[in-house]
Amino acid sequence: MTGYKLRVATGLIVIVTLGAAGLSGALAMGDPLAATEPPIAAEPAEDDVRYAISFRADFGFQSDEPFVRSTFDDPDGFPGSDWGLPLSPSEAADLDERGRLRTLVQPAIDHASAQRDSAGMWSDQQQGGKAFFRFTSDLVAHEAELAQLMPPEAAWEVVPAGYSMAQLRSSRRRSPTTSRSWWRQAYLSRRSWPARATTRSWWV
């Protein structure tokens, strides 16, 4: 081997040796620049995903499965909540606001329920908790009365009904053998009744 080749070979051996020693030292000392494997995020339980999809759909939040799964991997954007699923700060604040308004609406609910032609009330959560008051008559008069009781920031509407709660209770007492399906049809068949009201609402 010529002198040049010997010096090059020797240099390479020294470089490789020092490189190996440096890598070993870095690993031993926990050098932050040393290569590490990225942490593997735990997959959410399928029951948790299904619950989150259902909850988010019921309350009018984005609920497609790919998006919902992504919320479990983003604790900064969707931290845990008292509702048992990842929610963004704005979504959690929205739910808190709905609860606050529901308390403020109670005087209007009490007033409406006391009317002889009241047919009940529901809050549609897919519309942000909008309140619907149902009456069989005098809709304009009832709307004017409720306007004095409802908080100005609340969304609400008065809608017609075919039977009042009092009428349904009275009819059932007179005909206790009437089938459940008939009662359901009598109560639910309203042109103003949303199809999702029985599953995505707060009932009163």
C-alpha positions as CSV (number, residue, x, y, z in Angstrom):
1,M,0.0,0.0,0.0
2,T,1.4,3.4,-0.9
3,G,1.9,6.1,1.7
4,Y,-1.1,8.1,0.4
5,K,-3.4,5.1,0.5
6,L,-2.2,4.2,3.9
7,R,-2.8,7.6,5.3
8,V,-6.3,7.7,3.7
9,A,-7.1,4.2,5.0
10,T,-5.8,5.1,8.5
11,G,-7.8,8.4,8.4
12,L,-11.0,6.5,7.5
13,I,-10.5,4.0,10.3
14,V,-10.0,6.9,12.8
15,I,-13.1,8.7,11.5
16,V,-15.2,5.5,11.7
17,T,-13.9,4.8,15.1
18,L,-14.6,8.3,16.4
19,G,-18.0,8.3,14.7
20,A,-18.9,5.1,16.4
21,A,-17.7,6.3,19.7
22,G,-19.6,9.6,19.3
23,L,-22.8,7.8,18.5
24,S,-22.4,5.5,21.5
25,G,-21.8,8.5,23.7
26,A,-24.8,10.3,22.3
27,L,-27.0,7.3,22.9
28,A,-25.6,6.7,26.4
29,M,-26.1,10.4,27.3
30,G,-29.6,10.7,25.8
31,D,-28.5,13.3,23.2
32,P,-31.7,15.0,21.9
33,L,-30.3,14.9,18.4
34,A,-30.0,11.1,18.5
35,A,-32.5,9.2,16.3
36,T,-35.5,8.0,18.3
37,E,-38.7,6.2,17.2
38,P,-41.8,8.5,17.3
39,P,-44.4,7.5,20.0
40,I,-47.3,5.4,18.7
41,A,-50.7,6.9,19.6
42,A,-53.1,4.4,21.2
43,E,-56.1,3.7,19.1
44,P,-59.4,4.8,20.7
45,A,-61.8,2.0,21.7
46,E,-64.5,1.4,19.1
47,D,-67.3,2.0,21.7
48,D,-65.8,5.4,22.4
49,V,-65.7,6.2,18.7
50,R,-69.3,5.1,18.2
51,Y,-70.4,7.2,21.2
52,A,-68.6,10.2,20.0
53,I,-70.1,9.9,16.5
54,S,-73.6,9.6,18.0
55,F,-73.1,12.4,20.5
56,R,-71.7,14.8,17.9
57,A,-74.5,14.0,15.4
58,D,-77.2,14.6,18.1
59,F,-75.8,18.0,19.0
60,G,-75.2,19.2,15.5
61,F,-71.4,19.0,15.5
62,Q,-69.2,17.5,12.7
63,S,-69.6,13.7,13.1
64,D,-68.2,11.9,10.1
65,E,-66.0,9.0,11.3
66,P,-62.6,10.0,9.9
67,F,-63.0,13.4,11.6
68,V,-64.2,11.9,14.9
69,R,-61.3,9.5,15.0
70,S,-58.9,12.4,14.4
71,T,-60.2,14.2,17.5
72,F,-58.9,11.4,19.7
73,D,-55.4,12.0,18.3
74,D,-55.4,15.8,18.9
75,P,-55.5,16.4,22.7
76,D,-54.5,20.0,22.1
77,G,-57.3,20.9,19.8
78,F,-59.8,18.5,21.3
79,P,-59.1,18.0,25.0
80,G,-61.1,15.7,27.2
81,S,-64.4,17.0,28.5
82,D,-67.1,16.4,31.1
83,W,-69.2,14.9,28.3
84,G,-67.1,11.8,27.9
85,L,-65.5,12.6,24.5
86,P,-63.0,14.9,22.9
87,L,-64.5,18.3,22.2
88,S,-62.9,21.5,21.0
89,P,-63.0,24.5,23.5
90,S,-65.6,26.2,21.3
91,E,-67.8,23.1,21.2
92,A,-67.6,22.7,25.0
93,A,-68.5,26.4,25.4
94,D,-71.4,25.9,23.0
95,L,-72.8,23.1,25.2
96,D,-72.3,25.1,28.3
97,E,-74.2,28.0,26.7
98,R,-77.1,25.7,25.7
99,G,-77.4,24.6,29.3
100,R,-77.3,28.2,30.6
101,L,-80.1,29.1,28.2
102,R,-82.1,26.1,29.1
103,T,-82.2,27.4,32.7
104,L,-83.3,30.9,31.5
105,V,-86.1,29.4,29.4
106,Q,-87.7,27.6,32.3
107,P,-90.2,30.4,33.1
108,A,-91.4,30.3,29.6
109,I,-91.7,26.5,29.7
110,D,-93.7,26.8,33.0
111,H,-96.0,29.3,31.4
112,A,-96.6,27.3,28.3
113,S,-97.2,24.1,30.1
114,A,-100.0,25.8,32.2
115,Q,-102.0,26.7,29.1
116,R,-105.0,24.5,28.4
117,D,-104.1,24.1,24.7
118,S,-100.4,23.4,25.3
119,A,-99.1,20.3,23.4
120,G,-95.6,20.2,24.9
121,M,-92.2,21.7,24.1
122,W,-88.9,20.3,22.8
123,S,-85.4,21.7,22.2
124,D,-83.8,20.6,18.9
125,Q,-80.1,20.1,19.7
126,Q,-79.2,19.8,16.0
127,Q,-80.3,23.4,15.7
128,G,-78.2,24.6,18.7
129,G,-80.9,23.9,21.2
130,K,-83.7,25.9,19.5
131,A,-86.9,25.7,21.5
132,F,-90.2,24.7,19.9
133,F,-93.5,25.4,21.8
134,R,-96.6,23.5,20.5
135,F,-100.2,24.7,20.9
136,T,-103.5,23.7,19.3
137,S,-104.9,27.3,19.0
138,D,-104.1,31.0,19.4
139,L,-100.6,30.7,18.2
140,V,-100.1,34.5,17.7
141,A,-101.3,35.2,21.2
142,H,-99.0,32.5,22.7
143,E,-96.1,33.8,20.7
144,A,-96.6,37.3,22.1
145,E,-96.8,36.0,25.7
146,L,-93.7,33.9,25.3
147,A,-91.8,36.8,23.8
148,Q,-92.1,38.5,27.2
149,L,-90.5,35.5,28.9
150,M,-87.9,34.2,26.6
151,P,-84.3,35.5,26.9
152,P,-83.4,37.6,23.8
153,E,-80.5,35.4,22.9
154,A,-82.5,32.2,22.7
155,A,-83.8,30.8,19.4
156,W,-87.4,29.6,19.6
157,E,-90.6,29.1,17.6
158,V,-94.3,28.5,18.2
159,V,-95.7,25.6,16.1
160,P,-99.2,24.2,15.7
161,A,-100.4,20.8,17.1
162,G,-103.5,18.7,16.5
163,Y,-104.1,17.6,20.1
164,S,-103.2,19.2,23.4
165,M,-101.6,17.3,26.2
166,A,-104.9,17.6,28.2
167,Q,-106.9,16.2,25.3
168,L,-104.5,13.2,25.0
169,R,-104.6,12.5,28.7
170,S,-108.4,12.8,28.8
171,S,-108.8,10.5,25.7
172,R,-106.6,7.9,27.2
173,R,-108.5,7.8,30.4
174,R,-111.7,7.3,28.4
175,S,-110.2,4.6,26.2
176,P,-107.4,2.8,28.1
177,T,-107.4,0.0,25.6
178,T,-106.5,2.1,22.7
179,S,-103.3,0.8,21.1
180,R,-99.9,2.5,21.8
181,S,-99.4,2.9,18.1
182,W,-102.6,5.0,17.8
183,W,-101.4,7.3,20.6
184,R,-98.0,7.6,19.0
185,Q,-99.6,8.5,15.7
186,A,-102.0,11.0,17.3
187,Y,-99.2,12.7,19.1
188,L,-96.4,12.6,16.5
189,S,-98.3,13.3,13.2
190,R,-97.7,17.0,12.8
191,R,-96.7,18.8,9.7
192,S,-94.4,20.9,11.9
193,W,-92.9,18.0,13.8
194,P,-89.2,17.3,12.9
195,A,-88.5,13.7,12.1
196,R,-85.5,13.7,14.4
197,A,-87.4,15.1,17.4
198,T,-87.8,11.9,19.2
199,T,-84.0,11.1,19.3
200,R,-82.2,14.4,19.1
201,S,-84.1,16.6,21.5
202,W,-84.6,17.6,25.1
203,W,-88.2,16.9,26.0
204,V,-90.4,18.8,28.4
